[in-house]
Amino acid sequence: MGTHRGTSQRAKKLVIELDGSQHLEQVEYDNQRTAFLEARGYRVLRFWNNEVQKDLDGVIRRIQLALEEA
């Protein structure tokens, strides 16, 4: 579904999206993309770029928890 920036962990079916301010203008697209991935069994975690910059440890903890739950 178009060009995106992120990564996935196929064995755990986890997709990690890093979103910048342009995503404020494409909420519907992001919702469709998330629905598309979830329909295929993936879990999607979204983080804002500034969230990663300001609280990297918190972001890493949320990713670790998601991987443990998968």
C-alpha positions in Angstrom: 0.0 0.0 0.0 2.4 2.7 -1.1 5.7 3.8 0.2 6.1 3.7 3.9 8.7 4.0 6.5 8.9 1.3 9.1 9.9 -2.2 9.8 8.2 -5.5 10.5 9.0 -8.6 12.5 7.4 -11.3 10.3 7.7 -14.2 12.7 5.9 -12.1 15.4 3.7 -10.3 12.8 4.6 -6.9 14.3 4.8 -3.8 12.2 6.5 -0.7 13.6 5.6 2.6 12.0 7.5 5.9 12.6 5.2 8.8 11.7 6.2 12.4 11.0 4.0 15.4 10.9 2.8 14.5 7.3 0.7 11.8 8.9 -1.6 14.5 10.4 -2.8 15.0 6.9 -3.2 11.4 6.0 -5.1 9.9 8.9 -7.5 8.0 6.6 -4.7 6.4 4.6 -3.0 5.3 7.8 -6.2 3.8 9.1 -6.7 1.9 5.9 -3.1 0.7 5.9 -3.5 -0.4 9.5 -6.8 -2.2 8.7 -5.1 -3.9 5.7 -2.2 -5.2 7.9 -4.4 -6.2 10.8 -6.7 -8.2 8.4 -3.6 -10.2 7.5 -2.8 -10.9 11.2 -0.2 -8.2 11.8 -0.2 -5.9 14.9 0.7 -2.3 14.1 2.6 -0.1 16.6 2.8 3.6 15.6 5.2 6.1 17.1 5.6 9.8 16.3 9.1 10.8 15.4 9.3 13.2 18.3 8.2 10.4 20.7 11.2 8.3 19.5 13.5 11.3 19.9 12.2 12.3 23.4 11.5 8.9 24.9 13.4 6.2 23.1 13.5 4.0 26.2 9.7 4.1 26.5 9.3 3.3 22.8 11.7 0.4 23.1 9.8 -0.9 26.2 6.5 -0.8 24.3 8.1 -2.7 21.4 9.6 -5.3 23.7 6.2 -5.8 25.4 4.5 -6.2 22.1 7.1 -8.9 21.0 6.6 -10.7 24.3 2.8 -10.7 23.8 3.1 -12.0 20.2 
